Amino acid sequence: MSQTAGREQRAEGEAKGRKESEATAEVVVLDYGLGNLRSVTRGLERAGAAVEISVDPDFERADGVVLPGVGAFREGVENAGPYREGLLGAAERGTPIFGICLGMQMLLSTSEEAETAGQGDVTGLDLIPGTNVRFGGDRKVPHMGWNELSVERDHPIVAGIEGTEGVGADGDGGDEPASGSVDGEYAYFVHSYYAVPEEAEAVVATTDYGTEFASVIANPEGTVFGTQFHPEKSGETGLKILRNFVAICAG
């Protein structure tokens, strides 16, 4: 082996070692056929996690599990069916489970979306009792764009996130964060249905889009939680959420 090749190999090994040493938690991103897995993975890696995208995850080894998702409730629940037992077991053991967008909706019990499809009932993971309902009124659906977060109670997933009054705080769902907004108060949404937990205590943060809805939820133990928005698309706000998740997993 030449000296140059040897130096390059050592440099690669050192870089790999630094990356592994900097990772504070091993997180599994569940690949069940729906969701922007690469963007979520990049965000988690920036937040300090060692990430594995898997169709055959080892839930017992993982420090945390991410359930991403974009699409319909029924399709999501059916696609994730083979992982249901593993997810419920992980939740019972206290492994942090983070649902994003559709993934958050799947943490609940049911959805109007599945009921109106005319194909019979379909049950979510029921880790946070409740249902998902469609936006009504004269608001454009889907709710797409940046909107404000209002933190309703303490939870490690929203550490450092504050909702403040600012331009655009009426929930216009515009293409960009409102001018004059403060880091930590806006996130990016794309959805037509929103979560309605049975227990008010499950609501960690809310957002207004004609109707005030739960944009961050959590179970009583605080180990199962979700965001209706996409943290991986939400700039510094989203990165802060992902760092909080990694810290929870590492704790």
N, C-alpha and C positions, 0 to 999 in steps of 0.2 A: 504494500500500500504506500502511495506517495505521501510526502509530508503534507501537501495541500489537501489531499483526500482525507488524511487523518485529522487535520485541523477542522475541516468541514464536518466530519462525523462527530468530533467532540463538541463542536458548536451546536449541532443539531441535538445531541444528547443533553447538553446543558440547557438548551431552550426548552426541551421537553420536560426536563426535571423542574425548571422554574415554573412551567405551566402547571405541572402536577402539584408542586408544593403550594402554589397560589390558590389552587382549587380548595374550597372549604367544605364542599358537600358533593356527594355523588347523586345526581338527579336523573331519573328516567323520564323521558318524554315519550308518552305512549303513542305509537303509530297504529291507529285503527282505521286509517284510510281517509281521514278528514282533518284539515287544519294546515296552517302554514308552519310546518315543522322546522324548516331551516331558519326562518326569522326568529322563532321562539328560542331555538338552540343558540343562535348567535347572541341573543339578548342575555340568556342565562350564562353563557360563557363570559360575556363582558361583566356580568355580575359576580363572577368568581366560582361558578359551579363547574364540575366535571360532568359532562352531559352525555347520555347514551340515548339515542333514538332507537326504539326497539318494538318489534312485533311479537317478541317473546320475552317480556321483561322478567327479571328476578326481583319481585316486589319485596322480598324479605331482605335483600341486600341493599336496596336503595335507601338513601337518606331522605328522599322526597320524590314525589311523583307529580308530573304535570299532565293534565288532561286538556289538550288544546281542542280546537274544533271550529269549523265554519260549515254551516249547512242546516239541515232540518233535524228536529229533535228525534223523530222516529228513526231516521237513518243513523244518527249518531248512537242512539241506544242499541240498535240492532248490530251495528258494526262493532261496538264495544262489548257486546254480549259475552264473547269468549273470555273477556278479562274481568267480568263482573265479580266473580268469586275472589280473584286476586286483589281487586280494588277494595272490596269490602273488608277483606282480611287485613290489608294494609291500614285501612282506617281504624279498625278495631285495635291494632297494635299501636296506634298513635302516630303512624308515619304521616308527615305532612302531605296533603293532597291539594293541588292547586288547579282549579278549573278555570279555563279562559274562554270567554264568549259562549259558544255552544257548550263547551266543557263545563262552564259554571251552571248553565241551565240543566245539564244532565245530572248535577249533584242533587237536584230537587226530585220530588216524587212524580210529578206529571207535567203535561203541557197542553194548552189549548191547541197548539199546532198539530199535535198527534191526533187529538180528538176530532178536529175538523177535517182531517184527511180521509175520514170515512172508512178506516181500516181496522177499527177496534182499538181498545186501550193499549197503551204501551207505558211501562213504568220505568222511571229514571232510577238512579242509584239510591234515592231516598235517604241520603246522608244528611241532608238538610230538608226537613219536611216543608212542602209548599208546592206551588205550581208556577207555570209561566203563562203570561197572557199577552195578547197582541195590543199594540198601541191603538187607541181609538182617537176620536175627535178629528180635527182638520190638519193635524200634523202630517208632514210627508213621511212615508214609510218606504224603505227602512230609515231609521235614525242613523245618519251617516255623517261623521265629521268629529270635530273637537267639541268637547263640552266640559262643564265644570264639575268637579268633585266636591261634595260637602261631607266631611267626616262627622259621623254621628256618635261614634264611641271609640274608645281605645282598642287597638288590636295591633300586634307586631307587624302585620302586613302593611299597615298604613302609617308606620312610624315615620315622622318627618313630613307627612302629607297634610297640607292645610288648605281648606277652601276659604277663599276670601272674596269680597265683593270686587267686581271689576267690570270693564267693558265687555259686553257679550254674556253677562252672567244670567241672562234670561233663557239660556239653553237653546241657542239658535242652531247648534250643530253645524257650524260653518266649516269651511275647508281648512282654516288655520286657527291656532289659539288666538284668543282675543288680545288685541294690543294692550300692553300694560299689565298683562297677567303675570302672576308670580309662579316661578318654578314649583311644581308640586300641586297645582290646582286644576290643570286641564289634562284630559286623556282622550284617546281616539276610539270612537264607537262605530260599529256597523252591525245593526240588529233590528229586527222587527218585533220581537217578543222580549219581555222583561220578567224578571223573577219576582214572585210574591211569596216570601217565606211565611209560614204559619205563625212563627214567633217573631215579635218585633225585635227581640234581642239579637236575632240572626243578622240584622241589617247593620253593617259597619259604616257604609258610606252611601250617599244618595246623589242622584243627578236629576235635573229637571228637563223634561222635553214635553211640555204641555201637561204632563203628569210627572209627579215626583216618583222615581223608581229606585230600587236598590241597585247600586252599581258595584258594591263590594259586599259580600256576605260571608258568614262563618258559622260553624257549628258551635255549640256551647263550650266544648273543650278547646276550641280555637285551633284545631289541627287540620280541619277541612275547611277550605275557603275558596272563593272565586271572585273574579272580576268580570263584569260584563264587557268592559273595554279591553282593547288589545294592548297590554303593557309593552310588547315588543315593537309597537308602532307609535308609542306615546312619548318619545323623546326622553328627556331627563326625568320626567315624572314616572314614566314606565320603568326606566332603569332603576329608579329608587325602589319601586315596588318589587322588582326582581331581586335586587340586593337584599331587601327585607326577607323575601322568601328563602333565599340561600342562607341567610343568617338563622332563620327558623330551623331549616334543615340541619344546619351545622350545630345547633344548640343542643 
